[in-house]
Amino acid sequence: MSNVFDTDSPTNLTEYSVSELSGSIKRTVETAFDQVRVRGEISGYRGPHSSGHAYFSLKDDRARIDAVVWKGTFSRLRFRPEEGMEVIATGKVTTFPGSSKYQIVIETLEPAGAGALMALLEERKRKLGAEGLFDATRKKRLPFMPQVIGVVTSPTGAVIRDILHRISDRFPVHVIVWPVKVQGDGSGAEVANAIRGFNSFQPGGEMPRPDVLIVARGGGSLEDLWSFNDEIVVRAAAESDIPLISAVGHETDWTLIDYAADVRAPTPTGAAEMAVPVRAELEAQVSALSARLQVCTSRQMDHRRQSVRALMRAFPSLDQLLALPRRRFDEAAAGLGRGLELNTINKRRSFERIGSHLRPEVLSSRIVERRQVLAERMTRAERMVERLIDRSKSRVARADAVFVSLPGRLRTQTARVRDHLANLSRHADTAVRHQLVRAKGELAAHDRVLQSLSYKNVLKRGYAVIRDDDNRPVSQAAALSPGAAIAIEFADGSVGAVTTEGGAPPPARKHSPKSEEPSAPPKQGSLF
């Protein structure tokens, strides 16, 4: 500081430059307020600046003071400042000469008592709860027997040793540990990244995907557990597709991750007990169930045997079951002979009825009628063909007479028509011949049927027909009396005979060839 005397000045006050005055005030303030503790509410906080420093204000109901937290100090804070939080700041007061303002440079920052942290915690809890992150409908059931368990905790603490030891005692499974910081700056982000990292594992990948997650930390104060109240941790826990168990602190410690997790465990050891069942208890339960199953099976088999025995007693005997079918079989066997005789008689009658319509006379008359019809049709067809030919010839003659004087082209057409008519005449002759051939074939077929049904073919096989005096066929011996004259017709002729009693041969008599021929055409009789 320099003293400047001005004789023209009306007073003897010392004159300072702006820089000198600002520097003097700065030294005076920093000397007087080298270390202070200020209680106030954070106002105007927008997070750390791009340079890493944080700028905000502390205020109460009557005053306001600017505050700054340098980058190095900000990274060592135990919790992050938030807008509206009441805190106790420790630091020194200094001025900023460029703007004639004073501010407090904060070295440590802590909430203004547990009540402030609890109020902040309740406010954050209401906010996240309103978004539905704590709803019971979002909770997922833990798998009964997981194959892989993921643990998010510090790798050096006693918590991971307790979890591994408890899982090994109860039911040994594959455990994957994701190491994180559980306290201090950046611990919340590491926990959230670990939860999301486990969820990013793909089933069947190189790293097995956990069936359940455990987020664990030992006990501590509210400030120690504050990382698990971070909004990023709560959202990561709520978004986890893998069932998550929260085991932060002791049984009396509650953090926001406990509300977002699917299950909250009182301690890390309790989380391990929730994650896996007791193998020995399962084996004992399986053994007990197996024994009960055997007993139930034995009882069920005994019950079924008793039911089968009761049903067997209710069933009739084999003889009783077969009695009615046997009787029906005997009745059917007894009536089989009579049925065969009646069937034979019915078939014989049917045959005689049909055979009566197939006499040679009937077939001969039908053949004669067909021949006459065929002859008439042939005659009619010949006449029709002759008429057609005559008509065609007359038409050709007339046409030839009319067009004889026409040019050669018309004469050529006339010749073509004449040739066409000649072809038609030839086709008509061919059709008539084919019709005659077909008629002859049909006639020959009818003749073959007649020959196959004629009784004379039977006589050629060694049979004979017995006729009485009236030239009627005789089919039974009882129809002839002793001494009756009969005629025996063979395939090559007939002979006369006289019946005798007792089967004695009749006296031989001679017949002339003329007498062997019947006076009337024989009628076909039954061969039976």
Buried (B, 14 or more C-beta within 10 A) or exposed (E): EEEEEEEEEEEEEEEBEEEEBBBEBBEEBBEEBEEEEBEBBBBEBEEBEEEEBBBBBBBEEEEEBBBBBBEEBBEEBBBBBBEEBBBBBBBBBBBEBEEEEBBBBBBBBBBBEEEBBEBBBEEBBEEBBEEEBBEEEEBBEBBEEBEBBBBBBBEEBEBBEBBBEBBEBBBEBEBBBBBBBBBBBEBBBBBBBBBBBBBEBEEEEEEBBBBBBBBBBBBBEBBBBBBBBBBBBBBBBBBBEBBBBBBBBEEEBBBBBBBBBBBBBBBBBBBBBBBBBEBEEBEEEEEEEEEEEEEEEEEEEEEEEEEEEEEEEEEEEEEEEEEEEEEEEEEEEEEEEEEEEEEEEEEEEEEEEEBEEEBBEEBBEEBEEBEEEBEEBBEEBEEEBEEBBEEBEEEBEEBBEEEEEEEEEBBEEBEEBBEEBEEEBEEBEEEBEEBBEEBEEEBEEBEEEBEEBBBEEBBEEEEBBBBBEEBEBBEEEEEBEEEBBBBEBBEEEBBBBBBEEEEEEBEEEEEEEEEBEEEEEBBBBEEE
